[in-house]
Amino acid sequence: MQLSDVWMLFVGLALTMYVVLDGYDLGVGVLTLIDRDPGRRREMHAPVAWLWDGNESWLILLALTLWAGVPLVTGIALPALYVPLILMLFALIARGVALVLIEHHEGWHRGWGALFGIGSLVAAFCQGAAFGGLVAGLPVQGDAFAGGPFTFLHHGYAVLTGLTAVALYVLAGSAFIHRKTTGDTQRRAARAGRVAVVVLAAGSLASWLLASASGPLTLHPGETARLPIWIAGAVVLAAGLASAWRAFGRSDRAPMLATLAVYAGGLLVAGGLLYPTLVPPGITVHDAASPHSSLLFVMVGVGAVIPIILAYQAFGYWVFRGKLTPGHQGGAA
């Protein structure tokens, strides 16, 4: 195993923590768009308002690990994905502003509430679209991106992966709200979660079936070394979706555990199919990695920061553990 492979463990950790933690609060934001009751909207907003900024620390760390560890990837991918990434950043900024300003109003502020929900929806969609555009392959000449600003769409494939990402985050948000609330809010979260399971299953299957036709994507599920990882990921993903469907309305914690299985399965599938390729069809982690001495230097710094991030986030989740008390908008029981 090369040092660049070890570095990808840091990238994988940052990616996993971001999509798992910020995924649920993006999903909660989307849920506020489809619930018309101001009281329930405010109830869903409260637990997100406590922790969202810490969750996005992992997005910053992900950007750092990619830029410092595999600069060729960022040099190719950023010009290719300017449109979805810039839209995502503006959406994250807008929803962050809205989350704070909602706190300064009694009940549910219609304007800031809409900005919170729309910002969450746009950010979730853009993340999925960027992922689809990247894994479907980017035209490269030498070490530079050779396409246009909308090449990432791949004839609509990125739209499909964007909608699938929204379904994934809505599932995560539904599981989180199901865990944190009671009564009608919990029941509605269960119904939304089951719908998200169906949409996510259909979107995941369609993304897989259409992948080979979307562009210069090179998938090798039959390679001996990666086939067990791919199969394990597919089994875990399917089991997680089935468990989530059954768990909503039956257990408070089980939907969240099932959602974690969905995340794990999806990441294993992606890793089993693509790794060590980072920019299909031909840019691998070994091609894109920084020099050995640079990787070693940055690895020490990132390795020292990660325990700090984990510690303060763990403390935050411990402080705000438990369910919301009935009618409560600012703390947990």
C-alpha positions as CSV (number, residue, x, y, z in Angstrom):
1,M,0.0,0.0,0.0
2,Q,1.4,3.4,-1.0
3,L,1.2,6.5,1.1
4,S,-1.4,8.0,-1.3
5,D,-3.7,5.0,-0.5
6,V,-3.3,5.8,3.3
7,W,-4.1,9.4,2.6
8,M,-7.3,8.4,0.9
9,L,-8.4,7.1,4.3
10,F,-8.5,10.7,5.5
11,V,-10.4,11.7,2.4
12,G,-12.8,8.8,2.9
13,L,-13.3,9.7,6.6
14,A,-14.1,13.4,5.8
15,L,-16.5,12.4,3.0
16,T,-18.3,9.9,5.1
17,M,-18.7,12.1,8.1
18,Y,-19.9,15.0,5.9
19,V,-22.6,13.1,4.0
20,V,-23.8,11.3,7.1
21,L,-23.9,14.3,9.4
22,D,-24.7,17.2,7.1
23,G,-26.9,14.8,5.1
24,Y,-29.5,14.6,7.8
25,D,-29.8,18.3,8.3
26,L,-30.1,19.0,4.6
27,G,-32.8,16.4,4.5
28,V,-34.6,18.1,7.4
29,G,-34.5,21.3,5.4
30,V,-36.2,19.6,2.5
31,L,-38.8,18.2,4.8
32,T,-39.8,21.7,6.0
33,L,-40.7,22.5,2.4
34,I,-43.3,19.7,2.3
35,D,-44.8,20.3,5.7
36,R,-47.3,23.2,5.8
37,D,-47.7,23.4,9.6
38,P,-45.6,26.2,11.2
39,G,-45.3,24.4,14.5
40,R,-44.0,21.2,13.0
41,R,-41.6,23.2,10.8
42,R,-40.2,24.9,13.9
43,E,-39.9,21.6,15.7
44,M,-37.9,20.2,12.9
45,H,-35.7,23.3,12.7
46,A,-34.7,23.2,16.4
47,P,-32.3,20.2,16.5
48,V,-30.7,21.3,13.2
49,A,-30.0,24.8,14.4
50,W,-27.9,23.4,17.3
51,L,-25.5,21.3,15.3
52,W,-25.4,22.2,11.5
53,D,-22.3,24.4,11.6
54,G,-20.2,21.6,13.2
55,N,-21.4,19.2,10.6
56,E,-20.1,21.4,7.8
57,S,-16.6,21.3,9.4
58,W,-16.2,18.0,7.5
59,L,-16.9,19.7,4.2
60,I,-14.0,22.0,4.8
61,L,-11.8,19.1,5.8
62,L,-12.8,17.2,2.7
63,A,-11.8,20.1,0.5
64,L,-8.5,20.4,2.3
65,T,-7.6,16.7,2.0
66,L,-8.4,16.7,-1.7
67,W,-6.6,19.9,-2.5
68,A,-3.5,19.0,-0.4
69,G,-3.3,15.3,-1.1
70,V,-4.5,14.9,-4.7
71,P,-4.1,18.3,-6.4
72,L,-4.5,16.9,-9.9
73,V,-8.0,15.8,-9.1
74,T,-9.0,19.3,-7.9
75,G,-7.2,20.8,-10.8
76,I,-9.4,18.8,-13.2
77,A,-12.6,18.5,-11.3
78,L,-13.1,22.1,-10.1
79,P,-13.2,23.6,-13.6
80,A,-15.5,20.8,-14.7
81,L,-17.9,21.2,-11.7
82,Y,-17.9,24.9,-11.2
83,V,-21.6,25.2,-11.9
84,P,-22.9,22.7,-9.3
85,L,-20.2,23.5,-6.7
86,I,-20.8,27.3,-6.8
87,L,-24.5,26.8,-6.6
88,M,-24.0,24.4,-3.7
89,L,-21.8,27.0,-1.8
90,F,-24.3,29.8,-2.3
91,A,-27.1,27.4,-1.1
92,L,-25.2,26.4,2.0
93,I,-24.5,30.1,2.8
94,A,-28.1,31.0,2.3
95,R,-29.5,28.2,4.5
96,G,-26.9,29.0,7.2
97,V,-28.1,32.6,7.3
98,A,-31.7,31.4,7.3
99,L,-31.1,29.0,10.2
100,V,-29.7,31.7,12.4
101,L,-32.3,34.3,11.5
102,I,-35.2,31.9,12.1
103,E,-34.1,31.8,15.8
104,H,-34.8,35.6,16.1
105,H,-38.5,35.1,15.3
106,E,-41.3,33.6,17.2
107,G,-42.9,30.6,15.5
108,W,-41.9,30.0,11.8
109,H,-40.8,32.9,9.6
110,R,-42.1,32.3,6.2
111,G,-39.4,34.0,4.2
112,W,-36.4,32.7,6.1
113,G,-38.0,29.3,6.4
114,A,-38.4,29.1,2.7
115,L,-34.7,30.0,2.2
116,F,-33.7,27.3,4.7
117,G,-35.7,24.7,2.8
118,I,-34.8,25.8,-0.7
119,G,-31.1,26.2,0.2
120,S,-31.1,22.6,1.6
121,L,-32.8,21.2,-1.5
122,V,-30.4,23.0,-3.9
123,A,-27.3,22.0,-1.9
124,A,-28.4,18.4,-1.8
125,F,-29.2,18.3,-5.5
126,C,-25.9,19.9,-6.5
127,Q,-23.9,17.5,-4.4
128,G,-25.5,14.5,-6.1
129,A,-25.1,16.2,-9.5
130,A,-21.5,16.9,-9.0
131,F,-20.9,13.3,-7.9
132,G,-22.7,11.9,-11.0
133,G,-20.8,14.3,-13.3
134,L,-17.5,13.2,-11.8
135,V,-17.9,9.5,-11.7
136,A,-19.4,9.4,-15.2
137,G,-16.1,10.7,-16.5
138,L,-14.6,14.0,-17.5
139,P,-12.8,14.8,-20.8
140,V,-9.1,15.4,-20.1
141,Q,-6.3,16.6,-22.3
142,G,-2.9,16.3,-20.6
143,D,-3.6,17.4,-17.0
144,A,-6.4,19.8,-17.8
145,F,-10.2,19.6,-18.2
146,A,-11.2,19.7,-21.8
147,G,-15.0,20.2,-21.6
148,G,-17.5,23.0,-21.1
149,P,-19.4,24.3,-18.1
150,F,-22.3,21.8,-18.6
151,T,-20.3,18.7,-19.6
152,F,-20.9,17.4,-16.1
153,L,-24.6,16.8,-16.9
154,H,-23.8,13.9,-19.2
155,H,-27.1,14.1,-21.1
156,G,-29.1,14.3,-17.9
157,Y,-27.3,11.6,-15.9
158,A,-26.2,14.2,-13.3
159,V,-29.8,15.2,-12.8
160,L,-30.7,11.6,-11.9
161,T,-27.8,11.4,-9.4
162,G,-28.8,14.8,-8.0
163,L,-32.4,13.6,-7.4
164,T,-31.1,10.4,-5.9
165,A,-28.9,12.4,-3.4
166,V,-32.0,14.4,-2.4
167,A,-33.9,11.2,-1.7
168,L,-30.9,9.9,0.4
169,Y,-30.8,13.0,2.5
170,V,-34.6,13.1,2.9
171,L,-34.3,9.5,4.2
172,A,-31.6,10.6,6.7
173,G,-33.6,13.7,7.7
174,S,-36.7,11.6,8.2
175,A,-34.8,9.1,10.4
176,F,-33.3,11.9,12.5
177,I,-36.7,13.7,13.0
178,H,-38.3,10.3,13.8
179,R,-35.7,9.8,16.5
180,K,-35.9,13.3,18.0
181,T,-39.7,13.9,18.0
182,T,-43.0,12.3,19.0
183,G,-46.6,12.5,18.0
184,D,-47.7,13.8,14.6
185,T,-44.3,15.1,13.7
186,Q,-42.8,11.6,14.2
187,R,-45.6,10.0,12.2
188,R,-45.2,12.3,9.3
189,A,-41.4,11.7,9.3
190,A,-42.1,8.0,9.1
191,R,-44.3,8.4,6.1
192,A,-41.8,10.7,4.4
193,G,-39.0,8.2,5.2
194,R,-40.8,5.3,3.5
195,V,-41.4,7.4,0.4
196,A,-37.7,8.3,0.4
197,V,-36.8,4.7,0.6
198,V,-38.8,3.9,-2.6
199,V,-37.4,6.9,-4.5
200,L,-33.8,6.1,-3.3
201,A,-34.1,2.5,-4.3
202,A,-35.4,3.4,-7.8
203,G,-32.8,6.2,-8.2
204,S,-29.9,4.0,-7.1
205,L,-30.9,1.2,-9.5
206,A,-31.4,3.6,-12.4
207,S,-28.1,5.3,-11.7
208,W,-26.4,1.9,-11.9
209,L,-28.2,0.7,-15.0
210,L,-27.6,4.0,-16.9
211,A,-24.0,4.5,-15.8
212,S,-22.4,2.8,-18.7
213,A,-24.4,4.8,-21.2
214,S,-23.8,8.2,-19.5
215,G,-20.3,8.8,-20.8
216,P,-16.7,7.5,-20.6
217,L,-17.3,5.8,-17.3
218,T,-15.1,2.7,-16.7
219,L,-16.7,0.3,-14.3
220,H,-15.0,-3.0,-13.5
221,P,-17.2,-4.9,-11.1
222,G,-15.8,-8.2,-12.3
223,E,-12.2,-7.5,-11.2
224,T,-11.3,-10.2,-8.7
225,A,-9.8,-7.8,-6.0
226,R,-12.8,-5.5,-5.9
227,L,-15.7,-7.8,-6.6
228,P,-16.2,-8.9,-3.0
229,I,-16.3,-5.2,-1.9
230,W,-18.9,-4.4,-4.6
231,I,-21.0,-7.4,-3.7
232,A,-20.8,-6.6,0.1
233,G,-21.8,-3.0,-0.6
234,A,-24.8,-4.0,-2.8
235,V,-26.0,-6.4,-0.1
236,V,-25.6,-3.8,2.7
237,L,-27.3,-1.1,0.7
238,A,-30.3,-3.4,-0.1
239,A,-30.5,-4.6,3.5
240,G,-30.4,-1.0,4.8
241,L,-33.2,0.1,2.5
242,A,-35.4,-2.9,3.5
243,S,-34.7,-2.3,7.1
244,A,-35.5,1.4,6.9
245,W,-38.8,0.6,5.3
246,R,-39.7,-1.7,8.1
247,A,-38.3,0.3,11.0
248,F,-40.2,3.6,10.5
249,G,-43.0,3.7,13.0
250,R,-41.8,0.7,14.9
251,S,-38.6,1.9,16.6
252,D,-37.1,5.3,17.4
253,R,-33.4,4.3,16.7
254,A,-33.7,1.6,14.1
255,P,-34.4,4.0,11.1
256,M,-31.2,5.9,11.9
257,L,-29.2,2.6,12.1
258,A,-30.8,1.5,8.8
259,T,-29.8,4.8,7.2
260,L,-26.2,4.3,8.3
261,A,-26.3,0.9,6.6
262,V,-27.6,2.6,3.4
263,Y,-24.7,5.1,3.6
264,A,-22.1,2.3,4.2
265,G,-23.5,0.2,1.4
266,G,-23.4,3.1,-1.1
267,L,-19.8,4.0,-0.2
268,L,-18.7,0.4,-0.5
269,V,-20.4,0.1,-3.9
270,A,-18.7,3.3,-5.1
271,G,-15.3,2.2,-3.8
272,G,-15.6,-1.3,-5.1
273,L,-16.4,-0.1,-8.6
274,L,-14.1,2.8,-8.9
275,Y,-11.1,2.8,-6.6
276,P,-8.3,3.7,-7.2
277,T,-9.8,5.8,-10.0
278,L,-10.7,9.3,-8.8
279,V,-11.6,10.9,-12.1
280,P,-12.9,8.3,-14.6
281,P,-11.9,7.1,-17.0
282,G,-8.2,7.2,-16.2
283,I,-7.0,9.5,-13.4
284,T,-6.1,7.4,-10.4
285,V,-5.1,8.3,-6.9
286,H,-1.5,7.4,-7.6
287,D,-1.4,9.7,-10.7
288,A,-2.9,12.6,-8.8
289,A,-1.1,12.3,-5.4
290,S,1.2,15.0,-4.0
291,P,4.9,14.1,-3.5
292,H,5.6,11.7,-0.7
293,S,7.2,14.4,1.5
294,S,4.3,16.7,1.1
295,L,1.8,14.0,1.9
296,L,3.7,13.0,5.0
297,F,3.8,16.6,6.2
298,V,0.1,17.3,5.7
299,M,-0.9,13.9,7.1
300,V,0.6,14.9,10.5
301,G,-1.4,18.1,10.6
302,V,-4.7,16.6,9.5
303,G,-4.2,13.6,11.8
304,A,-3.8,16.1,14.7
305,V,-7.0,18.0,13.8
306,I,-9.4,15.1,13.2
307,P,-9.5,14.0,16.9
308,I,-10.4,17.6,17.9
309,I,-13.2,17.7,15.4
310,L,-14.5,14.4,16.6
311,A,-14.3,15.4,20.2
312,Y,-16.2,18.6,19.9
313,Q,-18.9,17.1,17.7
314,A,-19.3,14.1,20.1
315,F,-19.7,16.6,22.9
316,G,-22.3,18.6,21.0
317,Y,-24.4,15.5,20.2
318,W,-24.1,14.4,23.8
319,V,-25.3,17.8,25.1
320,F,-28.3,17.8,22.8
321,R,-29.1,14.1,23.1
322,G,-32.6,12.8,23.6
323,K,-36.0,13.8,22.3
324,L,-37.5,17.3,22.0
325,T,-39.9,18.0,24.8
326,P,-43.5,18.6,23.7
327,G,-43.9,22.1,22.3
328,H,-40.2,22.8,22.8
329,Q,-38.2,24.8,20.2
330,G,-34.8,25.3,21.8
331,G,-33.5,22.2,23.6
332,A,-33.7,18.5,24.1
333,A,-35.1,16.4,26.9
